[in-house]
Amino acid sequence: MKTGRILFLLFAVSIMPLMRSETRWLETEHNFGAFDEDDGKVTCSFRMINKGPDDVSVRSARASCGCTTPSYTKSAIAPGDTAVVNVAYNPTGRPGRFSKTVKLTLSDGSQHTLTISGVVIGSQNTLRSRYPVQAGALKFRSDKLLFGSVLKGRAKSCFMEVYNASTSEVKPEISGLPTYMRATPSAETVPPGEQVIYTMTLTPASTDLYGVITDSLSVTDPASGKSQTIHVAAILEEDFSTLTPAQRQQAPVIAVEPGLIDLGHLSDSSDTPLTRTFIIENRGRSPLLIRRLHSPDPAVSAEISSNKIKKGKRATVTVTVDPGAVTSELLNARIQIIANDPEQPLTIVRVVGER
């Protein structure tokens, strides 16, 4: 008796695939193409023909995203009849390319997948919040490339997102790219309603600069001729991480005297530049290399007598201040000294005065 039951179950399982209905979809994929977000919901219809001898029905339809809504024929589909599954997509707040699926389960247990796709060209309100910077049809997430600290001898990347708000393909043109940077796009052209991501790589070995650097490049929409300036900022630092303890003991040591230059009262009518000096001494055991001597204040400049200072030796820095270029009541400028001292790679000398 038990053996007979087992044989019956095995027989039932073996014929289950034969009991499934025969269905044929006229299509299982639909591409809406490019359309405006302001157009609102878009809808397409999928049709299924019951080719089997028995009735069949759709038990459930589950979308891969809340933005996609399926609706379908609830009643049984007789042999030879057609069922319709409508799929609506809501583009609100969703600019760019999309691909969504709807998984159907039929009454015979079979499962089917329908796919919709397309490109949403964002509305002005959506694009303004996501891509606030614009040049013609091109929109940008930001007009700044901020690399932060970058060690000499190493490369660092950040990303520039470029969106095409038009209905035509655009190939952005980049000009003025700094020699120490390279731009690698995820695609050469930007399709309508989509974005391309540029990997912007900074290679400090390609420049002699140290410390804070500011630069720029330009991205142009060739159709309109409009351009957007993208600002670049980074801090290039020497890499001391590979130095051994013994090498650090033999390293140069920077000492600066004085650390403050007080000019006192600055005459409003004086056209004569003011000059002062300070000393940089190497108290270490190997040559001190002055990588950069710089003041971001346009009224202040500095020049050193030698960029290489042997152990136990000194160099003189001449500071020149143009009173006519001081734009506020108080002068509070900084001179940055970047050197190869691993313990103190950046030294600041302040230059102060008042009108």
CORBEL-V18730 format. One record per residue. N is the residue number from 0. OMEGA is omega in whole degrees, -180 to 180 (999 if undefined). BURIAL is + if it has 24 or more other ideal C-beta (glycine too) atoms within 12 Angstrom, else -. Layout:
[[N;OMEGA;BURIAL] [N;OMEGA;BURIAL]]
//
This chain:
[[0;-179;-] [1;180;-] [2;179;-] [3;179;-] [4;180;-] [5;179;-] [6;179;-] [7;180;-] [8;179;-] [9;178;-] [10;-179;-] [11;179;-] [12;-176;-] [13;-178;-] [14;-179;-] [15;178;-] [16;180;-] [17;-178;-] [18;-179;-] [19;-179;-] [20;177;+] [21;-179;-] [22;177;+] [23;178;-] [24;175;+] [25;173;-] [26;178;-] [27;179;-] [28;177;-] [29;178;+] [30;180;-] [31;-175;+] [32;179;-] [33;178;+] [34;-176;+] [35;176;+] [36;-179;+] [37;178;-] [38;180;-] [39;-176;-] [40;173;-] [41;-175;+] [42;174;+] [43;-178;+] [44;174;-] [45;-178;+] [46;-180;+] [47;179;+] [48;176;-] [49;-178;+] [50;-176;-] [51;-178;+] [52;-175;-] [53;175;-] [54;175;-] [55;179;+] [56;177;+] [57;-179;+] [58;-177;-] [59;176;-] [60;-176;+] [61;-179;+] [62;-179;+] [63;-176;-] [64;179;-] [65;179;-] [66;-177;+] [67;-175;+] [68;176;+] [69;170;+] [70;-171;-] [71;177;+] [72;-176;+] [73;-176;-] [74;179;-] [75;-179;-] [76;-178;+] [77;177;-] [78;-180;-] [79;180;-] [80;-177;-] [81;174;-] [82;-180;+] [83;174;+] [84;177;+] [85;179;+] [86;180;+] [87;178;+] [88;179;+] [89;-175;-] [90;-173;+] [91;178;-] [92;-176;-] [93;178;+] [94;176;+] [95;-178;+] [96;177;+] [97;174;+] [98;-176;+] [99;180;+] [100;172;+] [101;-180;+] [102;-178;+] [103;172;+] [104;-180;-] [105;-177;+] [106;178;+] [107;179;+] [108;-180;-] [109;-179;+] [110;-176;-] [111;-179;+] [112;175;+] [113;-176;+] [114;172;+] [115;180;+] [116;179;+] [117;179;+] [118;179;+] [119;173;+] [120;-171;+] [121;174;+] [122;-179;+] [123;-179;-] [124;180;-] [125;-178;+] [126;-180;+] [127;-179;-] [128;-177;-] [129;-178;+] [130;-172;+] [131;-177;-] [132;-173;+] [133;172;+] [134;-176;+] [135;179;+] [136;-177;+] [137;176;+] [138;-174;+] [139;175;+] [140;-179;+] [141;175;+] [142;-179;+] [143;170;+] [144;-176;+] [145;-176;+] [146;-176;+] [147;-180;-] [148;179;-] [149;-178;+] [150;176;+] [151;-179;+] [152;178;-] [153;179;-] [154;178;-] [155;-177;+] [156;166;-] [157;-167;+] [158;176;+] [159;-178;+] [160;-178;+] [161;-178;+] [162;179;+] [163;-178;+] [164;-179;+] [165;178;+] [166;179;-] [167;178;-] [168;-179;-] [169;173;+] [170;-178;-] [171;177;+] [172;180;+] [173;178;+] [174;179;-] [175;180;-] [176;180;+] [177;-176;+] [178;-179;-] [179;179;+] [180;171;+] [181;-178;-] [182;180;+] [183;-178;-] [184;175;+] [185;174;-] [186;-178;-] [187;-180;-] [188;179;-] [189;179;+] [190;178;+] [191;176;+] [192;-179;+] [193;179;+] [194;172;+] [195;180;+] [196;176;-] [197;172;+] [198;-178;-] [199;-174;+] [200;178;+] [201;180;+] [202;-174;-] [203;-180;+] [204;-178;-] [205;179;-] [206;178;-] [207;-177;-] [208;174;+] [209;177;+] [210;-177;+] [211;175;+] [212;175;+] [213;-177;-] [214;179;+] [215;173;-] [216;-177;+] [217;176;+] [218;-174;+] [219;169;+] [220;-174;+] [221;-178;-] [222;-178;-] [223;-176;-] [224;-179;-] [225;-176;-] [226;175;+] [227;176;+] [228;177;-] [229;-176;+] [230;-178;+] [231;177;+] [232;179;+] [233;174;+] [234;-178;+] [235;-175;+] [236;176;+] [237;-178;+] [238;178;-] [239;-172;-] [240;-178;-] [241;-179;-] [242;175;-] [243;176;-] [244;-180;-] [245;179;-] [246;178;-] [247;178;-] [248;-180;-] [249;-174;-] [250;174;+] [251;178;+] [252;-177;+] [253;173;+] [254;-176;+] [255;177;+] [256;-12;-] [257;179;-] [258;180;-] [259;176;-] [260;-179;+] [261;-178;-] [262;-179;+] [263;-177;-] [264;177;-] [265;-179;+] [266;179;-] [267;-173;-] [268;-175;-] [269;174;-] [270;-177;-] [271;178;-] [272;176;-] [273;180;+] [274;174;-] [275;179;+] [276;168;+] [277;-172;+] [278;170;+] [279;-178;+] [280;175;+] [281;180;+] [282;180;+] [283;-173;+] [284;177;-] [285;-174;+] [286;176;+] [287;-180;+] [288;177;+] [289;-176;+] [290;-179;+] [291;176;+] [292;-168;+] [293;170;+] [294;178;+] [295;-180;-] [296;-177;+] [297;-180;-] [298;-173;+] [299;174;+] [300;-178;+] [301;180;+] [302;-176;-] [303;-178;+] [304;178;-] [305;179;-] [306;178;+] [307;-175;-] [308;-180;+] [309;-179;-] [310;180;-] [311;-177;-] [312;-178;-] [313;171;-] [314;-179;+] [315;177;-] [316;177;+] [317;-179;-] [318;179;+] [319;-179;+] [320;177;+] [321;-178;+] [322;-179;+] [323;-179;-] [324;178;-] [325;-171;+] [326;-179;-] [327;-180;-] [328;-180;-] [329;172;-] [330;178;+] [331;-175;+] [332;179;+] [333;172;+] [334;-179;+] [335;177;+] [336;179;+] [337;-175;+] [338;-179;+] [339;173;+] [340;-175;+] [341;180;+] [342;-179;-] [343;-177;+] [344;180;+] [345;177;+] [346;-179;+] [347;171;+] [348;-179;+] [349;177;+] [350;-175;+] [351;176;+] [352;179;+] [353;179;-] [354;999;-]]
//
